[in-house]
Amino acid sequence: MDLQQALECVNLVPMFHSLPEDQKTEVAKLVVQHHYPKGTIIYLAGDKVGHFMILEAGQVKISQVAANGKEQLLKVLQPGDFDGEAALFNGDQRNVTATALVDSNVCQIEQGAFQKLLQKSPQLSVSLLATMSQQINSLQEEKTLSSTADMAGKLAKYLVETGAALDENPFKLPLKKKDIATYLGTTPETISRTFKQLTSKGLIEAKGSQVKIIDEDGLDMLV
């Protein structure tokens, strides 16, 4: 990828926003782009953490195997999300697996190269620590909001983001509804009721795993 594309990828990440342009350019020089077709495993639990990943386009699920041997969905990365901050500081093994839910473009920065850059840029180190602190606060807020936030709004947001990631309408849901429920912090029964609610309002059409967005503006108003 050229330097301008790499800069666009770097600018997706909040921790890089406060950097002077010359430092952003130095980060961009480290970026390598990879394309992962739908269903591709980007990394497995047990792999050595070796790079920092920025999702440029698509959707990537982060999951782990629970004690009962079943896959547990932890989160879904959307464009602009990043993963692997630990790779910037250590070489531990990953404890989760990343899989492309749809065709996805990923920008990666190798651990060793980034650590050398951190040594040269104290401002980048401070920005990184601040961003990680904000992420911790956001996770705490999400836990507080998950029980009170309107589920129709959360599902509407997921459907709009998924349709945009696939660039299709209608589209096939890349996640099973039980996994969507886990991702949104609710039960499969609630997800089924919410799908019916959005359908009855004329915002979507849904049959099995097939969804068609009828009124995107209406969905946006729920978010």
N, C-alpha and C positions, 0 to 999 in steps of 0.2 A: 504494500500500500504506500501511497505517496505521503509526504509530510503533512499536507493539508488534511487528508483523511485521518491521519494519526492524531492531529491536533483536535479534530472534531470529536474523536473518541475520548481524548483526555478531558475535553471540556464537558463531557457527560458526567464526570465525577466531581461531586461537591468539594472534596478536599483539595482539588487542584484549582478551584475558582479564584482563590486569593493570591495565587502565584503571579509574579511578573511574567510578561509574555516570553522573555528570554528563558526563564526556568520552565515554563510550559513546553517550550520548544525542545528543551533538553529531555523532558519526560517523553515527549512525542517521538523522539529519535529511538527510544527503546521499544516502541510498540510493534508487535507482530500480529497481523490479523489471521484468523483461522475461520473457515466455514465448516459448520457441522450440520449435516442433513438430519432431518427429523429422526429421533430414536437413537442417535449416536450418543454413546457414553463419553463425556468429556474427560472425566476422571472418576476413579473408583475409591471407595473407602479403603484405606491401606496404602494408597499411592503416596509417595513423598510429596510434600507441599513444595512446589518449585516455582510457582508463578502467581501473579496477581491478575485477575480476570475482570474485564469490563464487557458487559453485554451491549453490543452495538445495535443489534437487531434480532428479533425473535423472542423466544421464551425458553428458559432453562429451569428445570425442577431440581431442587436440592433435597435429597432424601437420605434416610439411614435405615438399617435393618433393626427392628425392635427386638426385645428379648424373646418374643414369641415367634421370631423368624419372619414376620411380615414386614413389608416395606412401610415406612412411616414418612409421609410427606412433611417436610419442615418449612419450605418456602418456595415461591416461584419468582425467579428473577425476570424483571421486565427491562426493556431497553433503558440504559442509563444506570442500572443497578450494577454493583460490583461485588466480587467475592474473592476470598483468599487473602485478606489483610494479614493473616498470620504468616503468610509466605514472605512478607516484607521483613520479618524479624527472626524467623527460625525455620528449620528444615524438618519439622515434625511430620508425622504421617497424617493424612486426611482421615477424618472420622465420618465423612459423609460422601455421597455419590452425586455427581452432577450429570444430568441427561437432557439433551435437547428435545423439548416437547414439539417444536416446529423447526423448520430450517432456520438456523441461527448463525449470526456473525459475531465472533468474539475477538476482542483485542486483548492481547496478553503481554505482560511485562515480566521478564525473567527476574528471579529473586536477587541473584548476585549483582546484576547490573543496576537494579533499583537501590540496593543497599549502598553501592558506591556513590550513587547520586545523593542519597540521604546524607552521607558523610560530607558532601560538598555543599549541601543546602540545609542549614538549620531551620530556615523558614518553612521548608517543606515538611520537616520532621514535626514541627509545632502544629502545622495545619493538619497533618495526619492524625495526631493525638486528639486534637479538638474534634475532628470528624468522628473518630471512633467513640468518643465520649457522647456525642450527639446520638449515635446509633444505639448506644445502651439506653439513653433516655427515651428514644423513640420506641424501643422494644417494651419498656416499662409502660409507656403511654398506651401502646397497642393492647397490652394485657388489660389495662383499665377500661379501654374503650370497647373491647371485643364483646363484652356482655351487654353494652348499652347502644352501640352503633346500630343503625337501621340496616337490617340484613338485605333489604331490597337495594339499597344504595351500594353496599359492598359487592353484591352479585352483579349489579349493573356495571360497576367499575371493572370487574373482572371480565365481563363479556365484551365490553368496549375495547379493553386492552388486548384481549385475545383475538378479536376480529381484526384489529389493527396489526397485530403481530403476524397473523396468517395472511393478511391482505386479501381476505375472501369474505363474501357474504352471499349466500349462507355458508356456514363452516361447521366442521366436525369438532366437537370439544376434545382437546388433547388430553384432558384429565377425566377420569371417571367421576361421577357426581359425588361419590363418597369421599374422593380425594379433594374435590372442590370444597366440600363441607369441612374437611380437616384444615385446608388452606385458609378458609374464611372464619374458622373458629366456631363452627356450629355443628348441627347433626344432619345426617342425610335427609331426615324427615322434614326439617326446616328448609333445606335447600329445595326439596321437591315442591313444598308449599310456595316458596318464593318464586320458583320458575312459573308456577301456575298463576301467581299474582301478576307477574310481569306480562304473561301471555294474555290474561284477562283484560289488562289495561291497554292492549294493542301495541305494546312496546317491542315485543319479540314474538316469533313463532318458534316453538320447540317441539321436536318429536324425537324421542330417544336421545342420541348424542348429537343430533343435527339441530343447529340453531340459526335462525335468520333474524337479524336486527331490523326491525320495521321503523323504529323512531329513535335514532341515536340521540337527538337533542333531548327527547323525553328521558332517556336513560341518564344522560349527563346531568339533568336536573335533580335526579335522585341521589347523586354522589355528594 
